Amino acid sequence: MEPSNLPSLPERHLEGWPGWSILVIDDEQGMLNFLVKTLAPRCHFVMSAGSAEDGANWLRSHHVDLVILDISLPGKNGVTWLKELREQGYAGEVILITAFADLDTAIEALRAGASDFILKPFRVPQILNAVKQCYERARLRRENFVLRRAMAMPVTGGPSVVGSSPAMQALRASIARVASVNSTVLLQGESGTGKELVARELHAQSPRASGPFVPVNCAAVSPELIERELFGHARGAFTGANRAREGLFHYAQGGTLFLDEIAELPLPVQATLLRAIEDLKIRPVGSEQLVPLNLRIIAASNRRLADEVSAGRFRKDLFFRLQVVELTLLPLREHKQDIPELVAHFITQLAPALGVPPLAISPEELAFLAQYDWPGNVRELRNLLERSLILGSLNVSALYPGEAPRTPPVPAGGPMDLATLEKLHILSVLDSVQGDKTRAAELLGVSRRTLERRVAEWGQGLA
């Protein structure tokens, strides 16, 4: 029987398990009709079969998240067939149903790998509750995988966009606009500008925020393995593939997949990725099954993809497909007015995590930080402050290894609190524009009225 598809039904109207595919196998046509009618409005699609042989044909050609299987089938016992499925590498959920069972049969079914065991006749709430429990188990397995993977990665933490400069305000506004749509986003910017943090913020502000955020650094996976890592593989797909394995696309279902350093993808994998984005389906390596996708893709690169396209290293069609929405993150040297706020933020964030007291920053140290061009961008600033907190002092000369310490452009002073740090920064900006409050307010990302109020509090009679 053909699957009961609901492609035209908006996802938000699906009550149940959107994205899930269910296969029902029973030799009673009445039971098949009942289950299809009950489940079809609540999931991606439902397939039905009257025998284990027909069910096996569906499994060979379609991705199936859940099998509802009658024990008494023509030609083959359901429990025996379930054992064969597990030996062949099927890792989905299985609910066994039967009109005749005893305790020994139930135990055998669970040992064979059944997720649940239901006696006929049953009511709609019983089967819906059993499917819901299977769905929740699968969701928890994905979440646990994502959490274990996240724990093995470096912790960045903190808000994605810190700073009051016009550039940071514009970026925050763009994130707010883009987060609510499901379009693919391309983030471009130098290493260390915070592309992953922006991707996390896009996810956190999106309707998919309750789903997983799965980051993958395409440069950190060897070209030979990246396709399997992303799309998964079937049992027997290559030497040593003794069992099927889900890819990162699977674990990002319902959430966001972040493809960092996407320019490092080999050209053949780029072609596969393009097809996945266009069709919203993937095919695991060595499999005949097409797996429907329910996720958002955010890509990032520290190299200009347009240049990579011109050089023949990146597919033009994939570039245009990723470039639906493009956000460019500026290097720190182009918004140095945010350095005082970044310094205060990182000290406040890192000191409790490291279990050390906050670090006092002197005026000459802050001015020295503003002199530096920060080739490693915000990441380099964060690393310097983390190292300084551990050592107990800010060693600004470490920014120029092998050179004599440079002379800061302001007179030396004692440690300052955050309010003094802010005052020094504002006065420095005013000085750089010869006291033009309108221009200074634009650079600081505040209104002229706010700037005038702050200056009046300090008793500064600037024109």
C-alpha positions as CSV (number, residue, x, y, z in Angstrom):
1,M,0.0,0.0,0.0
2,E,1.3,3.5,-0.9
3,P,2.3,5.7,2.0
4,S,-0.2,8.2,3.4
5,N,1.6,11.4,2.7
6,L,0.6,14.9,4.0
7,P,3.1,17.1,2.2
8,S,0.7,20.1,1.9
9,L,-0.2,20.2,5.6
10,P,1.9,23.0,7.4
11,E,4.2,21.6,10.0
12,R,2.7,23.8,12.7
13,H,-0.7,22.0,12.2
14,L,0.7,18.5,12.7
15,E,-0.2,17.3,16.2
16,G,2.0,14.5,17.1
17,W,5.3,13.6,15.6
18,P,6.2,15.8,12.6
19,G,9.0,14.4,10.5
20,W,8.4,10.8,11.6
21,S,7.8,7.9,9.2
22,I,5.9,4.9,10.5
23,L,5.5,1.5,8.9
24,V,2.5,-0.6,10.0
25,I,2.6,-4.4,9.2
26,D,-0.6,-6.5,9.8
27,D,-2.4,-9.1,7.8
28,E,-5.8,-7.8,8.9
29,Q,-6.9,-5.1,6.5
30,G,-9.3,-3.6,9.1
31,M,-6.4,-3.1,11.6
32,L,-4.2,-1.6,8.9
33,N,-7.0,0.9,8.0
34,F,-7.6,1.8,11.6
35,L,-3.8,2.4,12.3
36,V,-3.3,4.4,9.1
37,K,-6.3,6.6,9.8
38,T,-5.2,7.2,13.4
39,L,-1.5,7.9,12.7
40,A,-1.5,9.7,9.3
41,P,-2.6,13.1,10.6
42,R,0.0,13.0,13.3
43,C,3.3,12.2,11.4
44,H,5.2,12.8,8.2
45,F,3.7,9.7,6.5
46,V,2.5,6.2,7.2
47,M,3.3,3.1,5.1
48,S,1.4,-0.1,5.4
49,A,2.1,-3.8,4.5
50,G,0.3,-7.1,4.9
51,S,3.3,-9.3,5.3
52,A,6.9,-9.3,6.5
53,E,8.1,-9.6,2.9
54,D,6.2,-6.4,1.9
55,G,7.4,-4.7,5.0
56,A,11.0,-5.6,4.2
57,N,10.6,-4.0,0.7
58,W,9.4,-0.7,2.4
59,L,12.4,-0.8,4.7
60,R,14.9,-1.3,1.9
61,S,13.6,1.8,0.0
62,H,12.4,4.2,2.7
63,H,13.6,5.6,6.0
64,V,11.3,4.3,8.8
65,D,11.5,5.7,12.3
66,L,8.9,3.3,13.8
67,V,7.6,-0.1,12.9
68,I,4.2,-1.3,14.3
69,L,4.4,-5.1,13.8
70,D,1.8,-7.8,14.3
71,I,3.3,-11.0,15.8
72,S,1.1,-13.4,13.8
73,L,2.1,-12.8,10.1
74,P,1.7,-15.1,7.1
75,G,4.8,-17.0,6.5
76,K,6.9,-15.5,9.4
77,N,6.5,-14.9,13.1
78,G,6.8,-11.2,14.0
79,V,9.3,-11.8,16.8
80,T,11.5,-13.8,14.6
81,W,11.5,-11.1,11.9
82,L,12.2,-8.5,14.5
83,K,15.4,-10.4,15.5
84,E,16.4,-10.5,11.9
85,L,15.8,-6.7,11.6
86,R,18.0,-6.0,14.5
87,E,20.8,-8.3,13.2
88,Q,20.6,-6.4,9.9
89,G,21.2,-3.1,11.7
90,Y,17.7,-1.6,11.9
91,A,17.9,0.8,14.9
92,G,14.4,2.4,14.8
93,E,11.6,1.8,17.3
94,V,9.4,-1.2,17.1
95,I,6.0,-1.8,18.7
96,L,4.7,-5.4,18.6
97,I,0.9,-6.0,18.6
98,T,-1.0,-9.3,19.0
99,A,-4.3,-10.8,19.9
100,F,-2.8,-13.9,21.5
101,A,0.1,-13.6,24.0
102,D,1.4,-14.8,27.3
103,L,4.2,-13.6,29.6
104,D,6.8,-15.7,27.8
105,T,5.9,-14.2,24.4
106,A,6.1,-10.7,25.9
107,I,9.6,-11.4,27.4
108,E,10.8,-12.8,24.1
109,A,9.6,-9.8,22.2
110,L,11.4,-7.4,24.5
111,R,14.6,-9.4,24.3
112,A,14.3,-9.3,20.5
113,G,14.4,-5.6,20.7
114,A,10.8,-4.4,20.8
115,S,10.2,-1.0,22.3
116,D,6.7,-1.9,23.4
117,F,4.1,-4.7,23.4
118,I,0.4,-4.1,23.0
119,L,-2.5,-6.6,23.2
120,K,-5.4,-6.4,20.8
121,P,-8.0,-5.0,20.8
122,F,-6.7,-1.6,21.9
123,R,-8.1,1.9,21.8
124,V,-6.7,5.0,20.1
125,P,-5.2,6.5,23.3
126,Q,-3.2,3.3,23.9
127,I,-1.5,3.2,20.5
128,L,-1.0,7.0,20.6
129,N,0.6,6.8,24.0
130,A,2.9,3.9,22.9
131,V,4.0,5.9,19.8
132,K,4.5,9.0,21.9
133,Q,6.8,7.1,24.2
134,C,8.8,5.8,21.3
135,Y,9.1,9.3,19.9
136,E,10.3,10.6,23.2
137,R,12.9,7.9,23.5
138,A,14.3,8.6,20.1
139,R,14.3,12.3,20.9
140,L,16.2,11.7,24.1
141,R,18.8,9.6,22.3
142,R,19.4,12.4,19.9
143,E,19.7,15.0,22.6
144,N,22.1,12.8,24.7
145,F,24.3,12.4,21.6
146,V,24.3,16.2,21.0
147,L,25.0,16.9,24.7
148,R,27.9,14.4,24.8
149,R,29.3,15.9,21.6
150,A,29.0,19.4,23.0
151,M,30.8,18.5,26.2
152,A,33.7,17.3,24.2
153,M,34.0,20.6,22.4
154,P,35.6,23.8,23.7
155,V,33.2,26.0,25.7
156,T,32.7,29.5,24.3
157,G,29.6,30.6,26.3
158,G,28.2,34.1,26.8
159,P,26.1,36.2,24.6
160,S,26.8,36.2,20.9
161,V,27.1,40.0,20.3
162,V,28.8,42.2,22.9
163,G,29.3,45.9,22.2
164,S,27.4,49.1,21.6
165,S,29.1,50.1,18.3
166,P,26.9,50.7,15.2
167,A,28.3,47.5,13.7
168,M,27.2,45.4,16.7
169,Q,23.8,47.1,16.9
170,A,23.3,46.3,13.2
171,L,24.3,42.7,13.7
172,R,21.9,42.3,16.6
173,A,19.1,43.7,14.5
174,S,19.9,41.4,11.6
175,I,19.9,38.4,14.0
176,A,16.5,39.3,15.3
177,R,15.1,39.6,11.8
178,V,16.6,36.5,10.4
179,A,16.1,34.1,13.3
180,S,12.3,33.8,12.8
181,V,12.6,32.5,9.2
182,N,13.7,29.0,8.2
183,S,16.0,30.2,5.4
184,T,19.6,29.0,5.1
185,V,22.1,31.5,6.5
186,L,25.7,32.1,5.5
187,L,28.0,33.7,8.1
188,Q,31.3,35.1,6.8
189,G,34.1,36.7,8.7
190,E,37.7,36.2,9.9
191,S,38.5,33.5,12.4
192,G,37.7,34.5,16.0
193,T,34.9,37.0,15.1
194,G,32.2,34.8,16.8
195,K,30.5,33.1,13.9
196,E,29.5,30.1,16.0
197,L,28.1,32.3,18.7
198,V,26.0,34.2,16.2
199,A,24.8,30.8,14.8
200,R,23.8,29.8,18.4
201,E,22.0,33.1,18.9
202,L,20.1,32.6,15.6
203,H,19.0,29.2,16.8
204,A,18.1,30.4,20.3
205,Q,15.8,33.1,18.9
206,S,14.2,30.8,16.3
207,P,11.1,28.7,16.5
208,R,13.5,25.7,16.5
209,A,15.1,26.8,19.8
210,S,13.7,23.7,21.7
211,G,15.4,21.4,19.2
212,P,19.1,20.5,19.1
213,F,21.9,22.8,17.9
214,V,24.5,20.5,16.2
215,P,27.8,22.2,15.2
216,V,30.3,20.5,13.0
217,N,33.7,21.9,12.0
218,C,34.1,20.7,8.4
219,A,37.9,21.4,8.5
220,A,38.3,19.0,11.5
221,V,37.0,15.9,9.8
222,S,39.1,14.2,7.1
223,P,37.7,14.4,3.6
224,E,37.4,10.6,3.5
225,L,35.0,10.6,6.5
226,I,33.1,13.8,6.2
227,E,30.3,12.4,4.1
228,R,29.6,9.5,6.5
229,E,29.9,12.0,9.4
230,L,27.2,14.2,7.9
231,F,24.8,11.7,6.3
232,G,25.5,8.5,8.2
233,H,25.9,5.1,6.5
234,A,24.2,1.8,6.1
235,R,25.3,-1.5,7.4
236,G,27.9,-3.0,5.0
237,A,28.5,0.3,3.2
238,F,32.2,-0.2,3.5
239,T,34.7,-2.5,5.1
240,G,34.2,-2.6,8.8
241,A,30.6,-1.1,8.7
242,N,29.1,-3.9,10.8
243,R,26.1,-1.7,11.8
244,A,24.3,1.3,10.4
245,R,25.2,4.6,11.9
246,E,23.2,7.9,11.9
247,G,24.9,11.1,10.7
248,L,24.8,14.6,12.1
249,F,21.9,15.5,9.9
250,H,19.9,12.9,11.8
251,Y,20.9,14.3,15.2
252,A,20.0,17.9,14.1
253,Q,16.4,16.9,13.2
254,G,14.0,19.5,14.6
255,G,16.8,21.9,15.2
256,T,19.8,23.6,13.5
257,L,22.8,22.1,11.8
258,F,25.8,24.5,11.9
259,L,28.4,23.8,9.2
260,D,31.5,25.7,10.2
261,E,34.4,26.2,7.7
262,I,32.2,25.0,4.9
263,A,34.8,26.0,2.3
264,E,36.8,22.9,3.4
265,L,34.1,20.5,2.1
266,P,35.4,18.4,-0.8
267,L,33.6,19.1,-4.1
268,P,31.8,15.7,-4.2
269,V,30.4,16.3,-0.8
270,Q,29.4,19.8,-1.8
271,A,27.2,18.3,-4.5
272,T,25.6,15.9,-2.0
273,L,24.9,18.8,0.4
274,L,23.3,20.9,-2.4
275,R,20.9,18.0,-3.2
276,A,20.1,17.6,0.5
277,I,19.3,21.3,0.9
278,E,17.2,21.4,-2.3
279,D,15.3,18.2,-1.7
280,L,15.1,18.3,2.1
281,K,16.2,14.7,2.0
282,I,19.4,12.8,2.5
283,R,20.6,9.3,1.5
284,P,23.0,7.7,4.0
285,V,26.2,6.3,2.4
286,G,25.5,2.8,1.0
287,S,21.7,3.0,1.6
288,E,18.8,3.1,-0.8
289,Q,16.7,5.0,1.7
290,L,15.9,8.7,1.5
291,V,15.6,10.3,4.9
292,P,13.3,13.4,5.1
293,L,14.8,16.4,6.8
294,N,13.3,18.8,9.3
295,L,16.1,21.2,10.2
296,R,17.7,24.5,9.4
297,I,21.2,24.9,8.0
298,I,23.6,27.7,9.0
299,A,26.9,27.7,7.3
300,A,30.1,29.7,8.0
301,S,33.4,30.4,6.4
302,N,36.5,32.5,7.3
303,R,37.3,32.7,3.6
304,R,35.1,34.6,1.1
305,L,33.1,32.0,-0.7
306,A,32.8,34.2,-3.8
307,D,36.6,34.0,-4.1
308,E,36.5,30.2,-3.6
309,V,34.0,30.0,-6.4
310,S,36.2,32.0,-8.7
311,A,39.1,29.7,-7.8
312,G,37.1,26.6,-8.6
313,R,37.2,25.3,-5.1
314,F,33.6,25.8,-4.2
315,R,30.4,25.1,-6.2
316,K,28.7,28.2,-7.5
317,D,25.2,26.7,-7.2
318,L,25.8,25.7,-3.6
319,F,27.2,29.2,-2.8
320,F,24.0,30.8,-4.2
321,R,21.9,28.2,-2.3
322,L,23.6,29.0,1.0
323,Q,23.6,32.8,0.4
324,V,19.8,33.2,0.9
325,V,20.7,35.3,3.9
326,E,24.3,36.5,4.4
327,L,25.7,38.1,7.5
328,T,29.3,39.4,7.6
329,L,31.0,39.7,11.0
330,L,33.6,42.5,11.2
331,P,37.1,42.0,12.6
332,L,37.7,43.5,16.0
333,R,40.1,46.1,14.5
334,E,37.1,47.7,12.8
335,H,35.1,48.2,15.9
336,K,37.7,48.8,18.6
337,Q,35.3,51.1,20.5
338,D,33.7,47.8,21.8
339,I,36.9,46.7,23.5
340,P,36.1,48.2,26.9
341,E,32.7,46.5,27.0
342,L,34.2,43.2,25.8
343,V,36.9,43.4,28.4
344,A,34.4,44.0,31.2
345,H,32.2,41.2,29.8
346,F,34.9,38.6,29.6
347,I,36.3,39.4,33.1
348,T,32.8,39.1,34.5
349,Q,32.2,35.9,32.7
350,L,35.5,34.1,33.2
351,A,36.5,35.0,36.7
352,P,33.7,33.0,38.4
353,A,34.2,30.1,36.0
354,L,38.0,30.0,36.8
355,G,37.4,30.6,40.5
356,V,39.7,33.6,40.6
357,P,39.0,37.3,41.6
358,P,38.2,39.8,38.9
359,L,41.1,41.6,37.3
360,A,41.5,45.4,37.7
361,I,42.3,47.1,34.4
362,S,44.4,50.3,34.4
363,P,44.0,53.1,31.9
364,E,47.3,52.5,30.2
365,E,46.4,48.8,29.8
366,L,43.1,49.6,28.3
367,A,44.7,52.1,25.9
368,F,47.3,49.5,25.0
369,L,44.6,47.0,24.1
370,A,43.0,49.6,21.9
371,Q,46.3,50.1,20.1
372,Y,46.6,46.4,19.1
373,D,45.1,45.2,15.8
374,W,43.9,41.8,17.1
375,P,44.6,39.5,14.2
376,G,42.8,36.7,16.2
377,N,39.8,39.0,16.8
378,V,37.5,38.6,19.8
379,R,38.8,35.1,20.4
380,E,42.3,36.4,20.9
381,L,41.1,39.1,23.3
382,R,39.2,36.5,25.3
383,N,42.1,34.1,25.5
384,L,44.4,37.0,26.7
385,L,42.0,37.9,29.5
386,E,41.6,34.2,30.5
387,R,45.3,33.8,30.7
388,S,45.7,37.1,32.6
389,L,43.0,36.1,35.1
390,I,44.8,32.8,35.8
391,L,48.2,34.6,36.2
392,G,46.7,37.5,38.2
393,S,47.8,40.4,36.0
394,L,47.4,41.6,32.4
395,N,50.6,41.1,30.5
396,V,50.1,43.4,27.6
397,S,53.6,42.9,26.3
398,A,52.6,39.3,25.4
399,L,50.7,40.8,22.5
400,Y,54.1,41.7,20.9
401,P,56.4,38.7,21.6
402,G,60.1,39.4,21.1
403,E,59.6,43.2,21.2
404,A,60.1,45.8,23.9
405,P,56.8,46.8,25.6
406,R,55.2,49.7,23.7
407,T,54.4,53.0,25.4
408,P,50.6,53.5,26.0
409,P,49.2,56.7,24.7
410,V,47.7,57.7,28.1
411,P,49.3,58.5,31.4
412,A,49.6,55.7,33.9
413,G,46.9,55.3,36.6
414,G,45.7,52.9,39.2
415,P,43.1,50.1,38.7
416,M,39.6,51.3,37.7
417,D,36.1,50.0,38.1
418,L,33.7,49.4,35.2
419,A,32.2,52.9,35.5
420,T,35.6,54.5,35.2
421,L,36.5,52.2,32.4
422,E,33.3,53.3,30.6
423,K,34.1,57.0,31.2
424,L,37.6,56.7,29.9
425,H,36.3,55.0,26.7
426,I,33.6,57.7,26.1
427,L,36.0,60.5,26.7
428,S,38.6,58.8,24.4
429,V,36.0,58.6,21.6
430,L,35.0,62.3,22.1
431,D,38.7,63.3,21.9
432,S,39.2,61.3,18.7
433,V,36.4,63.4,17.0
434,Q,37.5,66.7,18.5
435,G,34.5,66.9,20.8
436,D,31.8,66.4,18.1
437,K,29.0,64.9,20.2
438,T,26.9,63.9,17.3
439,R,29.7,61.9,15.7
440,A,30.8,60.4,19.0
441,A,27.3,59.3,19.7
442,E,27.2,57.5,16.3
443,L,30.5,55.7,17.1
444,L,29.3,54.7,20.5
445,G,26.0,53.5,19.3
446,V,23.9,55.7,21.6
447,S,21.8,58.8,21.1
448,R,23.3,62.3,21.4
449,R,20.9,63.0,24.4
450,T,22.2,59.9,26.2
451,L,25.8,61.1,25.6
452,E,25.1,64.6,26.7
453,R,23.5,63.3,29.9
454,R,26.5,61.2,30.7
455,V,28.9,64.0,30.0
456,A,26.9,66.3,32.2
457,E,27.1,63.8,35.1
458,W,30.9,64.1,34.9
459,G,30.8,67.9,34.7
460,Q,32.5,68.0,31.3
461,G,31.8,71.2,29.5
462,L,32.4,69.9,26.0
463,A,30.9,71.7,23.0
